[in-house]
Amino acid sequence: MIAEAAASAVSKFNTFDIFMVLFTVLILIGTVRLITQPVKNKFAIGFSIVCLLVFLASDFAMVQNWMS
């Protein structure tokens, strides 16, 4: 029973998931760096926040798929 659950969980994991998490971390680092700069580029900050929200939502959906 436990082995079957583990096998089904492994089949839901995709190699691309690692890249999604890494890109999310990179976007987060970039957003923080943009916000902390003395001269702020409002367009870049807004664009990076939108990208970060999209990637966080996709990461959330990805993790939900792992758990179900």
Secondary structure by P-SEA (a helix, b strand, c coil): caaaaaaaaaaacccaaaaaaaaaaaaaaaaaaaaacccccaaaaaaaaaaaaaaaaaaaaaaaaaac
